[in-house]
C-alpha cells in the first residue's frame, strides 16, 4: 500500500483476471450477461454511453475520490495496464466533470479499454470523435477540483453495484454490468447457455413468421 498527496493506492492487494477470460465476455451483450447473473450486477441505468455504439470489456481499475475532485483519477494514470477499464466512484456529482478529452485520450494511450464514471464528464464531442468508450451520468462544462483525497484499488460503489479492483466490467449501449472476478468463469458458462437459448428463440420466431 502506498500513500502520497492524500491519495492511497492498494496496488499489492488485488490481481487482474486472465486476459483470455476477460476477452471471452466480448462476444456477449450486457443484457445476456445480466440474464446469466439473474439480473444482478447491473449498474444503475442512468449511467449511459457518451456516444452511441460505445462498448468495452475489461478488468476494473477502481478509483474513489471526493465529489467533484479528480486528483485520484489523474493518479490512476500511473497504474493503468492494457485491458483495464477505469471505474470511478464520483458520488454521482453533477456539478463538476471528472473526465474530459485530455484524460480520455490519456486513458486510451495507456491501454485502457474504457471508463465508467458514477459522475459527469465534459468534452463529449472530442470523446465521441476519438471513439474511446466512456459511460457516465451526464455532461457539464465545469472542470473538477484537484485536491484529493482519493483511493485507488479499493472496492467502490458504481451505480448502486459494488465493483472491486480486478472484477470484469462489460458495457455497451444498454448499460454496464460488473462480473465478480471470483465467479467469472462460472458466469461465462452461464452466459454461453443464455446466448444459445436466445438464438433458439430467434430461430423459432423466424420459422413462425417466414
Secondary structure, 3 states (H helix, E strand, C coil): CEEECCEEECHHHCCCCCHHHHHHHHHCCHHHHHHHCCCCCECCCCCEECCCCCCEEEEEEEEEECCCECHHHHHHCCCCCCCEEEEEECCCCCCCEEECHHHHHHHHHHCCCEEEEECEECCHHHHHHHCCCEEECEECCCCCECCCCEEECCCEEECCEEECCCCEEEEECCEEEEECHHHHHHHHHHHHHHHHHHHHHHHHHHHHHC
